[in-house]
Amino acid sequence: MFVEVGNAPIYVDVVGEGEPALFLHGVPDSAELWRPLLKEVSSDYRCYLTDLPGFYRS
């Protein structure tokens, strides 16, 4: 899904159940960096993975 922040479309993927956890990537990278970790944490946390502006899907 996309959310708009200050006229910039930001890609956000939401996975899991529970307390929210925000995953931010470094430069240059994307939300895909966190995919291997999701199976470990998504059963306890609702994970929000973003592609920051100018990276991959954003």
Distance bins in CASP14 RR format, pairs under 12 A and 6 or more apart:
PFRMAT RR
TARGET T0000
AUTHOR 0000-0000-0000
RMODE 2
METHOD distances of the structure
MODEL  1
1 9 0 0 0 0 0 1 0 0 0 0 0
1 10 0 0 0 0 1 0 0 0 0 0 0
1 11 1 0 0 1 0 0 0 0 0 0 0
1 12 1 0 1 0 0 0 0 0 0 0 0
1 13 1 0 0 1 0 0 0 0 0 0 0
1 14 1 0 0 1 0 0 0 0 0 0 0
1 15 0 0 0 0 0 1 0 0 0 0 0
1 31 0 0 0 0 0 1 0 0 0 0 0
1 48 0 0 0 0 0 1 0 0 0 0 0
1 49 0 0 0 0 0 1 0 0 0 0 0
1 50 0 0 0 0 0 1 0 0 0 0 0
1 51 0 0 0 0 0 1 0 0 0 0 0
1 57 0 0 0 0 0 1 0 0 0 0 0
1 58 0 0 0 0 0 1 0 0 0 0 0
2 8 0 0 0 0 1 0 0 0 0 0 0
2 9 1 0 1 0 0 0 0 0 0 0 0
2 10 1 0 0 1 0 0 0 0 0 0 0
2 11 1 0 1 0 0 0 0 0 0 0 0
2 12 1 0 0 1 0 0 0 0 0 0 0
2 13 0 0 0 0 0 1 0 0 0 0 0
2 14 0 0 0 0 0 1 0 0 0 0 0
2 50 0 0 0 0 0 1 0 0 0 0 0
2 51 0 0 0 0 1 0 0 0 0 0 0
2 53 0 0 0 0 0 1 0 0 0 0 0
2 57 0 0 0 0 1 0 0 0 0 0 0
2 58 1 0 0 1 0 0 0 0 0 0 0
3 9 1 0 0 1 0 0 0 0 0 0 0
3 10 1 0 1 0 0 0 0 0 0 0 0
3 11 0 0 0 0 1 0 0 0 0 0 0
3 12 1 0 1 0 0 0 0 0 0 0 0
3 13 0 0 0 0 0 1 0 0 0 0 0
3 14 0 0 0 0 0 1 0 0 0 0 0
3 48 0 0 0 0 1 0 0 0 0 0 0
3 50 0 0 0 0 1 0 0 0 0 0 0
3 51 0 0 0 0 0 1 0 0 0 0 0
3 53 0 0 0 0 0 1 0 0 0 0 0
3 58 0 0 0 0 1 0 0 0 0 0 0
4 10 1 0 0 1 0 0 0 0 0 0 0
4 11 0 0 0 0 0 1 0 0 0 0 0
4 12 0 0 0 0 0 1 0 0 0 0 0
4 53 0 0 0 0 0 1 0 0 0 0 0
4 58 0 0 0 0 0 1 0 0 0 0 0
5 11 0 0 0 0 0 1 0 0 0 0 0
5 12 0 0 0 0 0 1 0 0 0 0 0
5 50 0 0 0 0 1 0 0 0 0 0 0
5 52 0 0 0 0 0 1 0 0 0 0 0
5 53 1 0 0 1 0 0 0 0 0 0 0
5 58 0 0 0 0 1 0 0 0 0 0 0
6 53 0 0 0 0 1 0 0 0 0 0 0
7 53 0 0 0 0 0 1 0 0 0 0 0
8 50 0 0 0 0 0 1 0 0 0 0 0
8 51 0 0 0 0 0 1 0 0 0 0 0
8 52 0 0 0 0 1 0 0 0 0 0 0
8 53 1 0 1 0 0 0 0 0 0 0 0
8 54 0 0 0 0 1 0 0 0 0 0 0
8 55 0 0 0 0 0 1 0 0 0 0 0
8 58 1 0 0 1 0 0 0 0 0 0 0
9 50 0 0 0 0 0 1 0 0 0 0 0
9 51 0 0 0 0 1 0 0 0 0 0 0
9 52 0 0 0 0 0 1 0 0 0 0 0
9 53 0 0 0 0 1 0 0 0 0 0 0
9 54 0 0 0 0 1 0 0 0 0 0 0
9 57 0 0 0 0 1 0 0 0 0 0 0
9 58 1 0 0 1 0 0 0 0 0 0 0
10 22 0 0 0 0 0 1 0 0 0 0 0
10 24 0 0 0 0 0 1 0 0 0 0 0
10 31 0 0 0 0 0 1 0 0 0 0 0
10 48 0 0 0 0 0 1 0 0 0 0 0
10 49 0 0 0 0 0 1 0 0 0 0 0
10 50 1 0 1 0 0 0 0 0 0 0 0
10 51 1 0 0 1 0 0 0 0 0 0 0
10 52 1 0 0 1 0 0 0 0 0 0 0
10 53 1 0 0 1 0 0 0 0 0 0 0
10 54 0 0 0 0 1 0 0 0 0 0 0
10 55 0 0 0 0 1 0 0 0 0 0 0
10 56 0 0 0 0 0 1 0 0 0 0 0
10 57 0 0 0 0 1 0 0 0 0 0 0
10 58 1 0 1 0 0 0 0 0 0 0 0
11 25 0 0 0 0 0 1 0 0 0 0 0
11 30 0 0 0 0 1 0 0 0 0 0 0
11 31 1 0 0 1 0 0 0 0 0 0 0
11 32 0 0 0 0 0 1 0 0 0 0 0
11 48 0 0 0 0 0 1 0 0 0 0 0
11 49 0 0 0 0 1 0 0 0 0 0 0
11 50 1 0 0 1 0 0 0 0 0 0 0
11 51 1 0 1 0 0 0 0 0 0 0 0
11 52 0 0 0 0 1 0 0 0 0 0 0
11 53 0 0 0 0 1 0 0 0 0 0 0
11 54 0 0 0 0 0 1 0 0 0 0 0
11 55 0 0 0 0 1 0 0 0 0 0 0
11 56 1 0 0 1 0 0 0 0 0 0 0
11 57 1 1 0 0 0 0 0 0 0 0 0
11 58 1 0 1 0 0 0 0 0 0 0 0
12 20 0 0 0 0 0 1 0 0 0 0 0
12 22 0 0 0 0 1 0 0 0 0 0 0
12 23 0 0 0 0 0 1 0 0 0 0 0
12 24 0 0 0 0 0 1 0 0 0 0 0
12 31 0 0 0 0 1 0 0 0 0 0 0
12 46 0 0 0 0 0 1 0 0 0 0 0
12 47 0 0 0 0 0 1 0 0 0 0 0
12 48 1 0 1 0 0 0 0 0 0 0 0
12 49 1 0 0 1 0 0 0 0 0 0 0
12 50 1 0 1 0 0 0 0 0 0 0 0
12 51 0 0 0 0 1 0 0 0 0 0 0
12 52 0 0 0 0 0 1 0 0 0 0 0
12 57 0 0 0 0 1 0 0 0 0 0 0
12 58 0 0 0 0 1 0 0 0 0 0 0
13 22 0 0 0 0 0 1 0 0 0 0 0
13 23 0 0 0 0 1 0 0 0 0 0 0
13 25 0 0 0 0 0 1 0 0 0 0 0
13 30 0 0 0 0 0 1 0 0 0 0 0
13 31 1 0 1 0 0 0 0 0 0 0 0
13 32 0 0 0 0 1 0 0 0 0 0 0
13 34 0 0 0 0 1 0 0 0 0 0 0
13 35 0 0 0 0 1 0 0 0 0 0 0
13 38 0 0 0 0 1 0 0 0 0 0 0
13 42 0 0 0 0 0 1 0 0 0 0 0
13 46 0 0 0 0 0 1 0 0 0 0 0
13 47 0 0 0 0 1 0 0 0 0 0 0
13 48 1 0 0 1 0 0 0 0 0 0 0
13 49 1 0 1 0 0 0 0 0 0 0 0
13 50 1 0 0 1 0 0 0 0 0 0 0
13 51 0 0 0 0 1 0 0 0 0 0 0
13 56 0 0 0 0 0 1 0 0 0 0 0
13 57 0 0 0 0 1 0 0 0 0 0 0
13 58 0 0 0 0 0 1 0 0 0 0 0
14 20 0 0 0 0 1 0 0 0 0 0 0
14 21 0 0 0 0 0 1 0 0 0 0 0
14 22 0 0 0 0 0 1 0 0 0 0 0
14 23 0 0 0 0 0 1 0 0 0 0 0
14 31 0 0 0 0 0 1 0 0 0 0 0
14 38 0 0 0 0 0 1 0 0 0 0 0
14 42 0 0 0 0 1 0 0 0 0 0 0
14 45 0 0 0 0 0 1 0 0 0 0 0
14 46 1 0 0 1 0 0 0 0 0 0 0
14 47 1 0 0 1 0 0 0 0 0 0 0
14 48 1 0 1 0 0 0 0 0 0 0 0
14 49 1 0 0 1 0 0 0 0 0 0 0
14 50 0 0 0 0 0 1 0 0 0 0 0
15 21 0 0 0 0 1 0 0 0 0 0 0
15 23 0 0 0 0 1 0 0 0 0 0 0
15 31 0 0 0 0 0 1 0 0 0 0 0
15 34 0 0 0 0 1 0 0 0 0 0 0
15 35 0 0 0 0 1 0 0 0 0 0 0
15 37 0 0 0 0 0 1 0 0 0 0 0
15 38 1 0 1 0 0 0 0 0 0 0 0
15 39 0 0 0 0 1 0 0 0 0 0 0
15 40 0 0 0 0 0 1 0 0 0 0 0
15 41 0 0 0 0 1 0 0 0 0 0 0
15 42 1 0 1 0 0 0 0 0 0 0 0
15 43 0 0 0 0 0 1 0 0 0 0 0
15 44 0 0 0 0 0 1 0 0 0 0 0
15 45 0 0 0 0 1 0 0 0 0 0 0
15 46 1 0 0 1 0 0 0 0 0 0 0
15 47 1 0 1 0 0 0 0 0 0 0 0
15 48 0 0 0 0 1 0 0 0 0 0 0
15 49 1 0 0 1 0 0 0 0 0 0 0
16 23 0 0 0 0 0 1 0 0 0 0 0
16 38 1 0 0 1 0 0 0 0 0 0 0
16 39 0 0 0 0 0 1 0 0 0 0 0
16 40 0 0 0 0 0 1 0 0 0 0 0
16 41 0 0 0 0 1 0 0 0 0 0 0
16 42 1 1 0 0 0 0 0 0 0 0 0
16 43 1 0 0 1 0 0 0 0 0 0 0
16 44 0 0 0 0 1 0 0 0 0 0 0
16 45 1 0 0 1 0 0 0 0 0 0 0
16 46 1 0 1 0 0 0 0 0 0 0 0
16 47 1 0 1 0 0 0 0 0 0 0 0
16 48 0 0 0 0 1 0 0 0 0 0 0
16 49 0 0 0 0 0 1 0 0 0 0 0
17 41 0 0 0 0 0 1 0 0 0 0 0
17 42 1 0 0 1 0 0 0 0 0 0 0
17 43 1 0 0 1 0 0 0 0 0 0 0
17 44 1 0 0 1 0 0 0 0 0 0 0
17 45 1 0 0 1 0 0 0 0 0 0 0
17 46 1 0 1 0 0 0 0 0 0 0 0
17 47 0 0 0 0 1 0 0 0 0 0 0
18 41 0 0 0 0 0 1 0 0 0 0 0
18 42 0 0 0 0 1 0 0 0 0 0 0
18 43 0 0 0 0 1 0 0 0 0 0 0
18 44 1 0 0 1 0 0 0 0 0 0 0
18 45 1 0 1 0 0 0 0 0 0 0 0
18 46 1 0 1 0 0 0 0 0 0 0 0
18 47 0 0 0 0 1 0 0 0 0 0 0
18 48 0 0 0 0 0 1 0 0 0 0 0
19 41 0 0 0 0 0 1 0 0 0 0 0
19 42 0 0 0 0 0 1 0 0 0 0 0
19 43 0 0 0 0 0 1 0 0 0 0 0
19 44 1 0 0 1 0 0 0 0 0 0 0
19 45 1 0 1 0 0 0 0 0 0 0 0
19 46 1 0 0 1 0 0 0 0 0 0 0
19 47 0 0 0 0 0 1 0 0 0 0 0
19 48 0 0 0 0 0 1 0 0 0 0 0
20 41 0 0 0 0 0 1 0 0 0 0 0
20 42 0 0 0 0 0 1 0 0 0 0 0
20 44 0 0 0 0 0 1 0 0 0 0 0
20 45 1 0 0 1 0 0 0 0 0 0 0
20 46 1 0 1 0 0 0 0 0 0 0 0
20 47 0 0 0 0 1 0 0 0 0 0 0
20 48 1 0 0 1 0 0 0 0 0 0 0
20 49 0 0 0 0 0 1 0 0 0 0 0
21 34 0 0 0 0 1 0 0 0 0 0 0
21 37 0 0 0 0 0 1 0 0 0 0 0
21 38 0 0 0 0 0 1 0 0 0 0 0
21 40 0 0 0 0 0 1 0 0 0 0 0
21 41 1 0 0 1 0 0 0 0 0 0 0
21 42 0 0 0 0 1 0 0 0 0 0 0
21 43 0 0 0 0 0 1 0 0 0 0 0
21 44 0 0 0 0 1 0 0 0 0 0 0
21 45 1 0 1 0 0 0 0 0 0 0 0
21 46 1 0 0 1 0 0 0 0 0 0 0
21 47 1 0 1 0 0 0 0 0 0 0 0
21 48 1 0 0 1 0 0 0 0 0 0 0
21 49 0 0 0 0 1 0 0 0 0 0 0
21 50 0 0 0 0 0 1 0 0 0 0 0
22 31 0 0 0 0 0 1 0 0 0 0 0
22 34 0 0 0 0 0 1 0 0 0 0 0
22 41 0 0 0 0 0 1 0 0 0 0 0
22 45 0 0 0 0 1 0 0 0 0 0 0
22 46 0 0 0 0 1 0 0 0 0 0 0
22 47 0 0 0 0 1 0 0 0 0 0 0
22 48 1 0 1 0 0 0 0 0 0 0 0
22 49 0 0 0 0 1 0 0 0 0 0 0
22 50 1 0 0 1 0 0 0 0 0 0 0
22 52 0 0 0 0 0 1 0 0 0 0 0
23 29 0 0 0 0 0 1 0 0 0 0 0
23 30 0 0 0 0 0 1 0 0 0 0 0
23 31 1 0 0 1 0 0 0 0 0 0 0
23 32 0 0 0 0 0 1 0 0 0 0 0
23 33 0 0 0 0 1 0 0 0 0 0 0
23 34 1 0 1 0 0 0 0 0 0 0 0
23 35 0 0 0 0 1 0 0 0 0 0 0
23 36 0 0 0 0 0 1 0 0 0 0 0
23 37 1 0 0 1 0 0 0 0 0 0 0
23 38 0 0 0 0 1 0 0 0 0 0 0
23 41 0 0 0 0 1 0 0 0 0 0 0
23 42 0 0 0 0 0 1 0 0 0 0 0
23 45 0 0 0 0 1 0 0 0 0 0 0
23 46 0 0 0 0 0 1 0 0 0 0 0
23 47 1 0 0 1 0 0 0 0 0 0 0
23 48 1 0 0 1 0 0 0 0 0 0 0
23 49 1 0 1 0 0 0 0 0 0 0 0
23 50 1 0 0 1 0 0 0 0 0 0 0
23 51 0 0 0 0 0 1 0 0 0 0 0
23 52 0 0 0 0 0 1 0 0 0 0 0
24 30 0 0 0 0 0 1 0 0 0 0 0
24 31 0 0 0 0 1 0 0 0 0 0 0
24 33 0 0 0 0 1 0 0 0 0 0 0
24 34 0 0 0 0 1 0 0 0 0 0 0
24 47 0 0 0 0 0 1 0 0 0 0 0
24 48 0 0 0 0 1 0 0 0 0 0 0
24 49 0 0 0 0 1 0 0 0 0 0 0
24 50 1 0 0 1 0 0 0 0 0 0 0
24 51 0 0 0 0 1 0 0 0 0 0 0
24 52 1 0 0 1 0 0 0 0 0 0 0
24 53 0 0 0 0 0 1 0 0 0 0 0
24 55 0 0 0 0 0 1 0 0 0 0 0
24 58 0 0 0 0 0 1 0 0 0 0 0
25 31 1 0 0 1 0 0 0 0 0 0 0
25 32 0 0 0 0 1 0 0 0 0 0 0
25 33 1 0 1 0 0 0 0 0 0 0 0
25 34 1 0 0 1 0 0 0 0 0 0 0
25 35 0 0 0 0 0 1 0 0 0 0 0
25 37 0 0 0 0 0 1 0 0 0 0 0
25 49 0 0 0 0 1 0 0 0 0 0 0
25 50 1 0 0 1 0 0 0 0 0 0 0
25 51 1 0 0 1 0 0 0 0 0 0 0
25 52 1 0 0 1 0 0 0 0 0 0 0
25 53 0 0 0 0 0 1 0 0 0 0 0
25 54 0 0 0 0 0 1 0 0 0 0 0
25 55 1 0 0 1 0 0 0 0 0 0 0
25 56 0 0 0 0 1 0 0 0 0 0 0
25 57 0 0 0 0 0 1 0 0 0 0 0
25 58 0 0 0 0 0 1 0 0 0 0 0
26 32 0 0 0 0 0 1 0 0 0 0 0
26 33 1 0 0 1 0 0 0 0 0 0 0
26 34 0 0 0 0 0 1 0 0 0 0 0
26 50 0 0 0 0 0 1 0 0 0 0 0
26 51 0 0 0 0 0 1 0 0 0 0 0
26 52 1 0 0 1 0 0 0 0 0 0 0
26 55 0 0 0 0 1 0 0 0 0 0 0
26 56 0 0 0 0 0 1 0 0 0 0 0
27 33 0 0 0 0 0 1 0 0 0 0 0
27 51 0 0 0 0 0 1 0 0 0 0 0
27 52 0 0 0 0 1 0 0 0 0 0 0
27 53 0 0 0 0 0 1 0 0 0 0 0
27 54 0 0 0 0 1 0 0 0 0 0 0
27 55 1 0 0 1 0 0 0 0 0 0 0
27 56 0 0 0 0 0 1 0 0 0 0 0
28 51 0 0 0 0 0 1 0 0 0 0 0
28 52 0 0 0 0 1 0 0 0 0 0 0
28 54 0 0 0 0 1 0 0 0 0 0 0
28 55 1 0 0 1 0 0 0 0 0 0 0
28 56 0 0 0 0 1 0 0 0 0 0 0
29 35 0 0 0 0 0 1 0 0 0 0 0
29 49 0 0 0 0 0 1 0 0 0 0 0
29 50 0 0 0 0 0 1 0 0 0 0 0
29 51 0 0 0 0 1 0 0 0 0 0 0
29 52 0 0 0 0 1 0 0 0 0 0 0
29 54 0 0 0 0 0 1 0 0 0 0 0
29 55 1 0 0 1 0 0 0 0 0 0 0
29 56 0 0 0 0 1 0 0 0 0 0 0
30 49 0 0 0 0 1 0 0 0 0 0 0
30 50 0 0 0 0 1 0 0 0 0 0 0
30 51 1 0 1 0 0 0 0 0 0 0 0
30 52 0 0 0 0 1 0 0 0 0 0 0
30 53 0 0 0 0 0 1 0 0 0 0 0
30 54 0 0 0 0 1 0 0 0 0 0 0
30 55 1 0 1 0 0 0 0 0 0 0 0
30 56 1 1 0 0 0 0 0 0 0 0 0
30 57 1 0 0 1 0 0 0 0 0 0 0
30 58 0 0 0 0 1 0 0 0 0 0 0
31 37 0 0 0 0 0 1 0 0 0 0 0
31 38 0 0 0 0 0 1 0 0 0 0 0
31 47 0 0 0 0 1 0 0 0 0 0 0
31 48 0 0 0 0 1 0 0 0 0 0 0
31 49 1 1 0 0 0 0 0 0 0 0 0
31 50 1 0 1 0 0 0 0 0 0 0 0
31 51 1 0 1 0 0 0 0 0 0 0 0
31 52 0 0 0 0 1 0 0 0 0 0 0
31 55 0 0 0 0 1 0 0 0 0 0 0
31 56 1 0 0 1 0 0 0 0 0 0 0
31 57 1 0 0 1 0 0 0 0 0 0 0
31 58 0 0 0 0 1 0 0 0 0 0 0
32 38 0 0 0 0 0 1 0 0 0 0 0
32 49 0 0 0 0 1 0 0 0 0 0 0
32 50 0 0 0 0 0 1 0 0 0 0 0
32 51 0 0 0 0 1 0 0 0 0 0 0
32 55 0 0 0 0 0 1 0 0 0 0 0
32 56 1 0 0 1 0 0 0 0 0 0 0
32 57 0 0 0 0 1 0 0 0 0 0 0
33 49 0 0 0 0 1 0 0 0 0 0 0
33 50 0 0 0 0 0 1 0 0 0 0 0
33 51 0 0 0 0 0 1 0 0 0 0 0
33 52 0 0 0 0 0 1 0 0 0 0 0
33 55 0 0 0 0 0 1 0 0 0 0 0
33 56 0 0 0 0 0 1 0 0 0 0 0
34 40 0 0 0 0 0 1 0 0 0 0 0
34 41 0 0 0 0 1 0 0 0 0 0 0
34 42 0 0 0 0 0 1 0 0 0 0 0
34 45 0 0 0 0 0 1 0 0 0 0 0
34 47 1 0 0 1 0 0 0 0 0 0 0
34 48 0 0 0 0 0 1 0 0 0 0 0
34 49 1 0 1 0 0 0 0 0 0 0 0
34 50 0 0 0 0 1 0 0 0 0 0 0
34 51 0 0 0 0 0 1 0 0 0 0 0
35 41 0 0 0 0 0 1 0 0 0 0 0
35 42 0 0 0 0 0 1 0 0 0 0 0
35 47 0 0 0 0 0 1 0 0 0 0 0
35 49 0 0 0 0 1 0 0 0 0 0 0
36 42 0 0 0 0 0 1 0 0 0 0 0
36 49 0 0 0 0 0 1 0 0 0 0 0
37 45 0 0 0 0 0 1 0 0 0 0 0
37 47 0 0 0 0 1 0 0 0 0 0 0
37 49 0 0 0 0 1 0 0 0 0 0 0
38 44 0 0 0 0 0 1 0 0 0 0 0
38 45 0 0 0 0 1 0 0 0 0 0 0
38 46 0 0 0 0 0 1 0 0 0 0 0
38 47 1 0 0 1 0 0 0 0 0 0 0
38 48 0 0 0 0 0 1 0 0 0 0 0
38 49 1 0 0 1 0 0 0 0 0 0 0
39 45 0 0 0 0 0 1 0 0 0 0 0
39 47 0 0 0 0 0 1 0 0 0 0 0
40 47 0 0 0 0 0 1 0 0 0 0 0
41 47 1 0 0 1 0 0 0 0 0 0 0
41 48 0 0 0 0 0 1 0 0 0 0 0
41 49 0 0 0 0 0 1 0 0 0 0 0
42 48 0 0 0 0 0 1 0 0 0 0 0
42 49 0 0 0 0 0 1 0 0 0 0 0
49 55 0 0 0 0 0 1 0 0 0 0 0
49 56 0 0 0 0 0 1 0 0 0 0 0
49 57 0 0 0 0 0 1 0 0 0 0 0
49 58 0 0 0 0 0 1 0 0 0 0 0
50 56 0 0 0 0 1 0 0 0 0 0 0
50 57 0 0 0 0 1 0 0 0 0 0 0
50 58 1 0 0 1 0 0 0 0 0 0 0
51 57 1 0 1 0 0 0 0 0 0 0 0
51 58 1 0 1 0 0 0 0 0 0 0 0
52 58 1 0 0 1 0 0 0 0 0 0 0
END
